[in-house]
Amino acid sequence: MKTYQSFKEINRHLKQLSLERQIAYEELKIVKNDFEESLRPARMLSNALGVFGKFSTLLFIKKMFK
């Protein structure tokens, strides 16, 4: 447990904790927006097409070397 020598130290530490909380909240909002963006139908379709493209390329390469 931290021991404080003055009210100035206490206020400084409280200000630091407040700023850390605000930073964490802003980071959480960014994560939320990224998550919502990843769930949009256009993004999901794009991801599915990308996976399908990679899979078909691998199948094509596999058939070439058989």
Secondary structure, 3 states (H helix, E strand, C coil): CCCCCCHHHHHHHHHHHHHHHHHHHHHHHHHHHHHHHHCCHHHHHHHHHHHHHHHHHHHHHHHHCC
